[in-house]
Amino acid sequence: MTERILSIELSLEEGNLLLIALAECPFKTVFELIGKLNQQAHHHFAGAADRSGQKPFTFTEQEAGLAIEALGKLPYEHVHQLLSSLKKQMKCQLQSESDQPVKPSNTYAGS
């Protein structure tokens, strides 16, 4: 079973705050996510005249959980708006996905 992919809208400022939070975590648990976020930020914001607004960043469910966990370790007054936004976006995407009807399979459990 593949892990679901979430598209989370982040501003450049929110992305930087997330990177600060991830930098406080053990390197071996976050280095892939930090690289992935940097690559996506470069794609969205490098060379862009307008760096305001939010852009879509992709996360697996596990990566989103790691991001929320990392943000939870920073002072509340710095991260509460971003945490609230992340949780709301994740809930909306995961809920809408679970509302989709299950497509019948042409394969049998024994095949």
N, C-alpha and C positions, 0 to 999 in steps of 0.2 A: 504494500500500500504506500502510495506516495504522499508526502506531506503537502498540505495545502499551502498555496502562496497567497499572501496578502499584499495589497497595494495600499501603502500608508502615505498620506499627503503630509509632507514636512516642508517648512521654510528653511532657508539657509541657517538662520539663527537656531531653530529647533534641532536641525541636524548637528550643528556644532555642540549644542548642549548634550545631545545624545552621545557624541564622540567623547566628550569630557567624562560623562558617566561611565562609558565603556572602558576608558583609559584607567579607571580606578579598579577594574576587575582583573583577575589573574589573566595574563597574556594568552596562555594556551586555550582559554575558553572563549576569547573574544577576537583573536587576531583575524580570523576569516571574515567575521561580520564587519569589523572595522575596514578591512580592505574592500569588501563589497560595497559598503556605504560610501567610501571615498571614491570608488569608481563611478558609482551612480551620481554622486554630487558633481564630479568632474564633468560627466556627460550633461547634466542639467544646467550647471552654472558657469562652467569655463567659457569664456568668450561672450557670455550673455551680457548685454548692456543693462538689462533689468534683472537684478538678482532678488527682487522682492517677490512675494507670492509663494505659494506652495507648489511643490512638484511631487509626483508619485515615486515612492521608493518601494522596492519589493523586499519582502521578508518572508521567510518560512514561519510557521507558527512557533517553532522552537526559537528562532532568532528574535521574533517579536517578544516572546516571553523573557528571553535573556535581556533585551533592551529595557523592558519594563522593570525587571529585577534590578538592573544597574541604576536606572533612574531613581528607583525607590531608596537607594542608599545615599542620594544627595539631599541637601536641605529642602524640605517641603516647599518653602516659599519660592525656590528657584524652579521647581519642576512640576508643581501641581497642575498647571494648565496643560503642559505637554502630556503628562500622564493621563489626564482626563480625556484629551483628544485621541491619544493612542487607543485607550480602552474602548472609547465610543466607536472609532473606526473599525477596530477588530470585531467588536460585538456585532456591528451592522453587517460586515462582510460574512462572518461566520454564521449569523442568523439567516441571512438571505440565501446562503448556500445550503443550509439545512432545510430550508423551506422548499427547495427544488424537489420535484418528484424523482423518485428513484427509477432509473431506466432499467428495464428488464434485461437480463443477460441471456445470450444465446448459448452460453456454456453451462455445463453441469458441474456441481461440486466435485464429482469424482473424476472429471476429465483433466 
